[in-house]
Amino acid sequence: MTFDVVMDSGKRNVVVGVRFDSSHAKELLDWALIKVADPGDTVVAIHVCRNSDSNAEDKYSLDSYVDDCDDICTKKQVNLKAQISKGSCVRKVLVREAKKNGAVTVIVGTSTRLALRGWTSIAKYCARQLPTSVGVMAIHNGRIVFKRGSNCEYTGAAEDPRPSFYKEGRSTFWDGQSGLSKSGRLCLENRLREEEMPDTPGWPLLRTETVRDKVESASISKELSKVALPRKMSVVQWVTTLPNRSFLDSPRSNSSPKSGSTSEEETCSSYTDKSESNDLKLMIDTNFTGFKWFSYTVLRASTSHFSSENLISKGGCNKVYKGLLPDGKRVAIKILKSSKETWRDFTREIDIMASVNHEHIAPLLGICIEDNDLISVYNLLSKGNLEENLHGKGKIKSSLSWEVRFRIALQMAEALNYLHNERPRPIIHRDVKSSNILLGDLFEAKLSDFGLAIWGPTTTPFMTHTDVLGTFGYLAPEYFMYGKVSNKIDVYSFGVVLLELLSGRRAIGYETHGGQQSLVMWAKPKLENGDLKGILDENLNMNGDEAQAHRMALAATLCLTQSARSRPNIGQIMKMIRGEENIKEEMHMQIENEQDSQNMDDNDDEVYPESSSAAESHLTLKPCLTRRK
């Protein structure tokens, strides 16, 4: 079909260059369908394949994204098709396919590392090679970071009132006179610096400067001035001496720095956009029929006008209240301050929650959007969370029986196995910890708070993120040091939760007179020496369940294997806790295969000397309940 034929028919083709193995591929397709395509248009999703042998797998994965968009396509009366194109040069293939399809618009994403340099370069190349009648856009985090306008207007993007980084009528990138507010420019500058960080060994959490870091810099610097870093102290050990704080217990706040007051409300700068709300409403109406749109008036009344008496918890940019709905249902209401970043994270959380259905995962009941607040509503479980029940509030320490603790461990293993292994697209929670495990009337456990959850990779072992989000004490070393993200980071965090269940200690606690101490650093030497009694909660009555304790201790040790490559998957850990036969033999075979493997391209063991041989030694370990002398 030629371009002239497309124009005469009044229907247009929009070409979207996607990487099906990217966690942002569906977000890019949704953006193109909602923002650019008009009724009657055809959106062509093109994945460039450099390896002809992977065509079948590529087509299957790309088709799954197309199937997920069926409802939006029906609602907007837009056609969507997937296409695999071969070629060694992505930009040349996109130009070729744009001409072949008579595209009126070409859209590329910028979700990969060094994205703003790489993908805007592709967009600029397309702009040079394609006729001026073809619009070219590069999208980053739902924003237009490059645009070359076309002679024919496309209303979807032109009517987008959100701040964008271009002037109408010419091709630009980062133009100081683009009409952005100062805060908007600073926000993009921060993201540019993050994207342009070199991919070298280091600390993403130290490389990425956030507003929260700036806000806390004065107080933290005072704490740091009191802490000497001994020559022989590792960085991880040093971090555990710092005040206990999450990187972000909630989705990221807006990265626009504020001058003057540094109150929490000002740090989370407000952001209101009617188009975002309308787009989210469309997505929910077409895809997520199980969700309810709550009235802000009803939610406010259910919490006594969000009174402090009903405040359950408070994070960086969010607050959680308990409420009582008119029908008598008790709910937890999470209020997130709206920002450009949190809009994207909020939408992703809804997308993920709409796709999960498991008895040990807390379901999302519905949402509400009011002015600067993004609100999600969940069932309120009667027993609170595991952290409160295990460690108590204040100086009052609660006690959970071994039977309850073991059942919680197994239920959480089942929930994580569902997320990682039983879904078409794996989900990485990224914030597995005791405070995110809710308990019902009979202490049945449910995993909650998917605010940091992301879609996991399907064709690569891990993804690399420049921002490290999570909670001190639960972060896997490869994520903490390198920003490497895979389902193995959830496995590591789950290992810390298992240690909490076994010992009754906090992940970062004050159990010793030496100040804060990492539970992992305290427990691992004891576990490796077979000193199970040395870590068990002294308040526990095992009642002859020592075998269960042995299995849980072994599972915790394996979860905490420093090398992600040698760390078992959650399915193996679940079998270990259950006591299934042949699981040790299965893991021995896996370790032997890893030792024989010559593919060490993505090896992270140069940083973490513990290797598969160390993991194998854990399997032969026999923890005992008598203290070693």
C-alpha positions in Angstrom: 0.0 0.0 0.0 1.5 3.3 -1.0 1.3 6.5 1.1 -1.0 8.2 -1.4 -3.5 5.3 -1.2 -3.5 5.5 2.6 -4.2 9.2 2.5 -6.9 8.9 -0.1 -8.7 6.3 1.9 -8.6 8.4 5.1 -7.0 5.5 7.0 -3.5 5.6 8.2 -0.7 3.2 9.1 1.3 3.8 12.3 4.6 1.9 12.6 5.8 1.1 16.1 9.3 -0.3 16.6 9.2 -2.6 19.6 11.5 -4.9 21.4 9.3 -7.8 22.5 11.8 -8.8 25.2 11.5 -5.3 26.8 9.2 -4.8 29.8 8.0 -1.6 28.3 6.9 -3.0 24.9 3.2 -3.2 25.9 3.3 0.3 27.4 4.6 1.7 24.1 1.9 -0.1 22.1 -0.8 1.1 24.5 0.6 4.7 24.1 0.5 4.4 20.3 -3.0 3.0 20.3 -4.4 5.6 22.8 -2.4 8.7 21.9 -1.8 8.5 18.2 -4.1 6.1 16.4 -7.6 7.2 15.3 -10.6 5.0 14.4 -9.9 3.1 11.3 -6.1 3.3 11.6 -3.7 0.4 11.6 -0.9 0.1 14.0 1.9 -2.1 12.9 4.2 -3.4 15.7 7.6 -4.3 14.2 10.3 -6.3 16.0 13.6 -6.4 14.2 15.1 -9.9 14.4 18.8 -10.3 14.0 18.8 -14.1 14.4 16.6 -16.0 11.9 16.6 -19.0 14.1 14.5 -17.2 16.7 11.7 -16.2 14.4 9.1 -18.6 15.8 9.7 -17.6 19.4 9.8 -13.9 18.5 6.4 -14.2 16.7 4.8 -16.0 19.6 6.0 -13.4 22.1 5.0 -10.5 19.9 1.6 -12.0 19.2 1.0 -12.2 23.0 1.3 -8.5 23.2 -1.1 -8.0 20.3 -3.6 -10.3 22.0 -3.3 -8.2 25.2 -4.4 -5.1 23.3 -7.5 -6.6 21.8 -9.9 -4.7 24.1 -8.3 -1.3 23.5 -8.3 -1.9 19.7 -12.0 -2.8 19.8 -12.8 0.2 21.9 -11.0 2.6 19.6 -11.8 0.7 16.4 -8.1 0.4 15.5 -6.4 -2.5 13.8 -3.2 -3.9 15.3 -0.9 -6.4 13.7 2.5 -7.8 14.6 5.4 -8.2 12.2 8.9 -9.7 12.5 11.4 -8.2 10.1 15.0 -9.5 9.5 18.0 -7.2 9.3 21.3 -6.4 10.9 20.5 -2.7 11.4 17.4 -1.7 13.3 17.1 1.8 12.0 17.4 0.7 8.3 14.8 -2.0 8.8 12.4 0.5 10.4 12.8 2.9 7.5 12.3 0.1 5.0 9.1 -1.1 6.7 7.8 2.4 7.2 8.0 2.9 3.4 6.6 -0.5 2.7 3.6 0.0 5.0 3.0 3.6 3.8 3.4 4.8 7.4 2.1 8.3 8.3 3.9 8.0 11.7 6.9 6.1 13.1 7.2 5.6 16.8 10.2 4.1 18.7 10.6 3.6 22.4 13.5 4.5 24.7 13.2 1.9 27.5 16.6 0.4 27.3 19.8 1.4 29.0 21.5 4.4 27.4 18.1 4.8 25.7 18.0 8.5 25.1 21.3 8.3 23.1 20.6 5.1 21.2 16.9 5.3 20.4 16.7 9.0 19.7 19.5 8.4 17.3 17.3 5.8 15.5 14.4 8.3 15.5 16.7 11.0 14.0 17.9 8.6 11.3 14.3 7.8 10.4 13.5 11.5 10.3 16.4 12.0 7.8 15.5 9.1 5.6 11.7 9.3 5.5 9.6 12.0 3.7 8.6 15.1 5.6 5.1 13.9 5.4 5.9 11.1 7.8 5.9 12.0 11.5 8.7 10.5 13.7 8.6 10.2 17.5 10.7 8.8 20.2 8.9 8.0 23.5 10.6 7.7 26.9 8.5 6.9 30.0 5.3 7.9 28.3 6.7 11.3 27.2 7.8 12.5 23.7 11.5 13.2 23.8 12.0 13.6 20.1 9.5 14.6 17.4 9.7 15.4 13.7 6.2 16.6 12.7 4.4 15.5 9.6 2.5 17.5 7.1 -0.7 15.7 8.0 -1.8 16.2 11.5 -2.5 13.3 13.8 -4.8 14.4 16.5 -3.9 11.8 19.1 -0.4 13.2 19.9 -1.1 16.8 18.8 -3.8 17.2 21.4 -1.7 15.7 24.2 -1.5 18.5 26.8 1.3 16.9 28.8 4.7 18.6 28.8 6.8 17.3 25.9 10.3 18.0 24.9 9.8 19.5 21.4 8.6 22.5 19.5 5.9 22.2 16.9 7.0 22.3 13.3 10.6 21.2 13.6 12.8 18.3 14.7 14.3 19.0 18.1 15.8 17.3 21.1 16.4 19.0 24.4 15.8 22.6 23.3 16.2 25.0 26.1 13.4 27.2 24.7 10.9 24.3 24.3 8.4 25.9 26.7 9.1 23.5 29.5 8.8 24.8 33.1 12.1 24.9 35.0 11.0 21.9 37.1 10.2 20.0 34.0 13.7 20.6 32.5 15.4 19.6 35.8 13.3 16.4 35.8 14.5 15.5 32.3 18.1 16.5 33.1 18.0 14.1 36.1 16.7 11.3 33.9 19.3 12.1 31.2 22.1 11.8 33.7 20.8 8.5 34.9 20.5 7.1 31.4 24.0 8.2 30.5 25.7 6.6 33.5 28.4 4.1 32.3 27.5 0.5 32.5 30.4 -0.4 34.8 30.7 -2.1 38.1 29.5 0.2 40.9 26.6 1.1 43.0 23.5 2.2 41.2 22.0 3.5 44.4 25.0 5.8 44.8 25.1 6.7 41.1 21.5 7.7 40.9 20.7 10.9 42.8 17.1 11.3 43.8 15.2 14.1 45.4 14.8 12.1 48.5 18.6 11.8 48.7 18.9 15.6 48.4 16.2 16.2 51.0 17.9 13.9 53.5 21.4 14.9 52.6 21.8 17.3 55.5 20.7 14.9 58.1 22.4 11.9 56.6 25.7 13.8 56.3 25.6 14.4 60.0 25.2 10.6 60.6 28.0 9.8 58.1 30.3 12.2 59.9 29.9 10.0 63.0 30.6 6.8 61.1 34.3 6.0 60.3 34.8 3.5 57.5 37.5 1.1 58.6 39.9 0.0 55.9 38.8 -3.7 56.2 35.0 -3.0 56.3 33.1 -3.9 53.2 30.7 -1.4 51.6 27.7 -3.7 52.5 28.8 -3.8 56.1 29.2 0.0 56.1 25.7 0.4 54.7 24.2 -1.6 57.5 25.6 1.0 60.0 23.5 3.7 58.4 20.0 4.7 59.6 17.5 2.2 58.5 15.5 3.5 55.5 14.0 2.3 52.3 15.2 3.5 49.0 11.6 4.0 48.2 8.9 2.0 49.9 6.5 3.5 47.4 6.7 4.3 43.7 9.2 6.9 42.9 8.5 10.5 43.6 8.9 13.3 41.1 12.5 14.2 40.6 12.1 18.0 40.5 14.1 19.5 43.3 12.5 22.1 45.5 14.1 25.0 47.2 13.3 26.3 50.6 11.1 23.9 52.6 11.8 20.2 52.3 8.6 18.9 53.7 7.3 15.5 52.5 4.4 17.2 50.7 6.7 19.5 48.7 9.1 16.7 47.9 6.3 14.8 46.2 5.4 17.6 43.8 1.8 17.4 42.6 0.9 16.7 39.0 -2.5 16.7 37.5 -3.3 15.7 34.0 -6.9 15.1 32.8 -5.6 13.2 29.7 -3.7 10.7 32.0 -6.9 10.1 34.0 -9.0 9.6 30.8 -6.5 7.2 29.3 -6.4 5.2 32.6 -10.2 5.2 32.7 -10.3 3.9 29.1 -7.7 1.2 29.9 -9.6 0.0 33.0 -13.0 0.1 31.3 -11.7 -2.0 28.4 -9.4 -4.5 30.2 -10.1 -4.6 33.9 -13.8 -5.1 34.4 -13.1 -6.6 37.9 -12.0 -3.2 39.3 -14.3 -0.6 40.8 -14.1 3.1 40.5 -14.5 4.4 44.1 -16.0 7.8 44.9 -13.5 10.1 46.7 -16.4 11.3 48.9 -17.1 7.7 50.0 -13.4 7.0 50.7 -13.0 10.2 52.7 -16.0 9.4 54.8 -14.8 5.8 55.4 -11.6 7.1 57.0 -13.2 10.0 59.0 -11.8 12.5 56.5 -8.4 10.7 56.5 -7.9 11.2 60.2 -4.6 10.4 61.8 -6.3 7.8 64.0 -6.9 5.8 60.8 -3.4 6.1 59.4 -1.8 2.7 59.1 1.5 3.6 57.5 3.4 6.4 55.9 6.0 6.2 53.1 8.0 8.7 51.1 5.0 9.9 48.9 2.2 7.7 50.1 -0.1 7.1 53.1 -2.2 4.1 53.9 -5.4 4.5 55.9 -7.9 1.9 57.2 -11.5 2.6 56.3 -15.0 1.2 56.7 -17.1 1.3 53.6 -20.9 1.8 53.7 -21.5 -1.9 53.1 -19.4 -2.8 56.2 -16.3 -3.9 54.3 -13.0 -3.0 56.0 -10.5 -1.7 53.5 -6.9 -0.4 53.3 -6.7 2.8 51.2 -3.4 3.8 49.8 -3.0 7.4 48.7 -0.1 8.2 46.3 0.8 11.8 45.5 0.5 12.3 41.7 3.6 13.0 39.7 4.9 12.3 36.2 6.8 9.3 37.4 4.1 7.9 39.8 1.4 8.1 37.0 3.4 5.5 35.0 4.1 3.4 38.1 0.5 3.6 39.2 -0.7 2.4 35.7 1.8 -0.4 35.7 0.7 -1.6 39.1 -3.0 -1.7 38.0 -2.0 -3.5 34.8 -0.1 -6.1 36.9 -2.8 -6.5 39.5 -5.4 -7.0 36.8 -3.5 -10.0 35.6 -3.0 -11.9 38.9 -5.4 -14.2 40.6 -4.0 -16.2 43.5 -5.3 -17.1 46.9 -2.1 -15.8 48.6 -1.9 -12.5 46.8 -4.0 -9.6 48.1 -6.3 -8.5 45.3 -6.9 -4.9 44.3 -10.6 -3.9 44.8 -10.5 -0.6 42.9 -9.1 2.8 42.4 -9.9 6.5 42.7 -8.3 9.5 41.1 -8.9 12.9 42.7 -6.9 16.0 41.9 -3.4 15.2 43.0 -4.1 11.8 44.6 -3.8 8.4 43.0 -5.8 6.0 45.3 -5.9 2.3 45.4 -8.2 0.2 47.6 -7.5 -3.2 49.1 -9.1 -5.6 51.5 -8.0 -4.9 55.1 -6.9 -8.2 56.7 -7.7 -8.5 60.4 -4.3 -9.6 61.7 -2.2 -6.9 60.1 1.2 -7.8 58.6 3.8 -10.4 59.4 6.3 -7.8 60.7 3.9 -6.6 63.4 3.0 -10.1 64.4 6.5 -11.5 64.4 8.4 -8.6 65.9 5.6 -6.9 67.8 4.9 -3.1 68.2 7.3 -1.1 70.3 8.8 -3.1 73.1 5.9 -5.6 73.1 7.1 -8.7 71.2 4.4 -11.0 69.8 4.9 -14.7 69.3 3.8 -16.8 66.4 3.7 -20.6 66.7 6.0 -22.7 64.6 3.0 -24.1 62.8 1.9 -20.7 61.7 5.4 -19.6 60.7 5.9 -22.7 58.6 2.6 -22.3 56.9 3.3 -18.6 56.1 6.7 -19.6 54.5 5.0 -22.2 52.3 2.2 -19.9 51.3 4.6 -17.1 50.3 6.7 -19.6 48.3 3.5 -20.6 46.4 2.6 -16.9 45.7 6.1 -16.1 44.4 6.1 -19.3 42.3 2.8 -18.2 40.8 4.3 -14.8 39.9 7.5 -16.2 38.5 6.6 -19.5 36.9 2.8 -19.9 36.4 2.0 -16.9 34.2 2.5 -16.1 30.5 4.5 -13.0 31.5 6.5 -13.4 34.7 6.2 -10.7 37.4 9.0 -9.5 39.7 7.7 -8.1 42.9 10.9 -6.2 43.9 9.8 -5.5 47.5 9.3 -8.9 49.2 9.5 -8.3 53.0 7.7 -9.1 56.2 5.7 -5.8 56.3 4.3 -6.6 52.8 2.9 -10.0 53.9 -0.6 -9.6 55.3 -2.3 -12.0 57.6 -6.0 -12.9 57.8 -8.2 -14.2 60.6 -6.5 -17.7 60.6 -3.1 -16.2 59.9 -3.4 -17.1 56.2 -0.8 -15.1 54.3 -1.2 -12.8 51.3 1.5 -11.0 49.5 0.7 -7.3 49.0 2.0 -3.9 47.8 2.9 -4.3 44.1 3.9 -0.6 43.8 7.4 -1.6 42.7 6.5 -4.7 40.7 7.5 -5.0 37.1 7.1 -7.4 34.2 10.0 -9.8 34.1 12.2 -10.6 31.1 11.1 -13.6 29.0 14.2 -14.1 26.8 17.1 -12.8 28.8 18.3 -13.8 32.3 18.1 -10.3 33.7 17.5 -6.6 33.0 19.6 -3.8 34.2 18.1 -0.8 36.0 19.9 2.4 36.9 17.6 3.0 39.9 17.6 0.7 42.8 14.3 0.5 44.7 13.5 -1.6 47.7 14.3 -1.9 51.4 17.7 -2.2 53.1 18.2 -5.7 54.5 16.3 -7.4 51.7 18.2 -6.4 48.6 20.0 -9.0 46.5 23.7 -8.2 46.0 23.5 -8.2 42.2 20.6 -5.7 42.3 22.2 -3.6 45.0 25.6 -3.5 43.3 24.9 -3.7 39.6 21.2 -2.9 39.2 20.6 -6.4 37.7 16.9 -7.4 38.0 15.6 -10.9 37.6 13.2 -13.1 39.6 16.2 -14.2 41.6 16.1 -10.9 43.5 12.7 -11.9 44.9 14.2 -15.3 45.9 16.9 -13.5 47.8 14.4 -11.3 49.6 12.3 -14.3 50.4 15.4 -15.9 52.0 15.6 -12.9 54.4 11.9 -13.4 55.3 12.6 -17.1 56.0 15.4 -16.0 58.4 12.9 -13.7 60.2 10.5 -16.5 60.6 13.2 -18.8 62.0 14.9 -16.3 64.3 12.3 -13.8 65.2 14.8 -11.0 64.4 14.3 -8.1 62.1 16.1 -7.8 58.7 18.0 -4.8 60.1 17.8 -4.7 63.9 19.2 -3.7 67.2 19.5 -7.1 68.8 23.1 -6.5 69.7 24.8 -3.7 71.6 26.9 -2.8 68.6 24.1 -1.0 66.9 22.3 -2.0 63.7 23.1 -5.4 62.4 22.2 -7.2 59.2 20.2 -10.4 59.9 21.9 -12.1 56.9 25.4 -11.3 58.1 24.5 -12.5 61.6 22.8 -15.8 60.5 24.8 -17.0 57.5 28.0 -18.1 59.4 25.8 -20.0 61.9 23.9 -21.7 59.1 27.0 -22.7 57.2 28.4 -24.2 60.4 25.2 -26.2 60.9 24.3 -24.2 64.0 20.5 -24.1 63.5 19.8 -23.8 67.2 22.0 -20.7 67.2 19.5 -18.8 65.0 16.2 -20.2 66.2 13.8 -17.9 68.1 14.2 -18.8 71.8 10.4 -18.5 72.2 9.7 -21.2 69.7 8.3 -24.6 70.8 9.2 -27.0 67.9 6.9 -29.8 69.1 8.9 -32.4 67.2 8.9 -30.4 63.9 12.7 -30.2 63.7 12.6 -31.6 60.2 10.6 -28.7 59.0 13.0 -26.3 60.6 15.9 -28.1 58.9 14.2 -27.7 55.5 13.4 -24.0 56.0 16.9 -23.3 57.2 18.4 -25.0 54.1 15.9 -23.1 51.9 16.9 -19.8 53.5 20.6 -20.6 53.0 20.1 -21.4 49.3 17.9 -18.3 48.8 20.8 -16.2 50.1 23.4 -17.6 47.7 25.3 -14.5 46.6 25.7 -15.5 43.0 22.3 -15.0 41.2 23.3 -17.6 38.6 23.8 -20.2 41.3 20.8 -19.2 43.4 17.8 -21.7 43.0 14.6 -20.5 41.5 11.5 -20.2 43.7 10.0 -23.4 42.4 12.9 -25.4 43.8 12.8 -23.5 47.1 9.0 -24.3 47.4 9.7 -28.0 46.8 12.5 -27.8 49.4 10.2 -26.4 52.1 7.5 -28.9 51.2 10.0 -31.7 51.6 9.4 -33.2 48.2 11.6 -36.1 47.2 14.4 -35.8 44.7 14.6 -32.1 45.0 18.2 -32.3 46.3 19.2 -34.6 43.4 17.5 -32.1 41.0 19.5 -29.2 42.4 22.8 -31.2 42.4 22.3 -31.8 38.7 21.6 -28.2 38.0 24.8 -27.2 39.9 26.8 -29.7 37.9 25.4 -28.3 34.6 26.3 -24.8 35.7 29.9 -25.9 36.5 30.2 -27.5 33.1 28.7 -24.6 31.2 31.1 -22.4 29.3 28.7 -19.6 28.7 30.0 -17.1 31.3 29.1 -13.9 29.4 26.8 -12.6 32.1 28.7 -14.0 35.1 28.4 -11.9 38.2 30.7 -14.2 40.3 33.7 -11.9 39.9 32.1 -9.6 42.5 30.6 -12.4 44.7 33.2 -15.1 45.2 30.6 -17.6 46.4 30.0 -19.9 43.4 28.0 -23.0 42.5 30.5 -25.0 44.5 29.5 -23.1 47.6 25.8 -23.6 46.8 26.5 -27.3 46.5 28.1 -27.4 49.9 24.9 -26.1 51.4 23.0 -29.1 50.0 25.3 -31.5 51.9 25.0 -29.5 55.1 23.1 -31.1 57.9 22.0 -28.4 60.4 21.7 -29.6 63.9 19.7 -28.4 66.9 22.6 -28.8 69.3 25.0 -25.9 69.5 28.5 -26.6 68.1 31.3 -26.4 70.7 
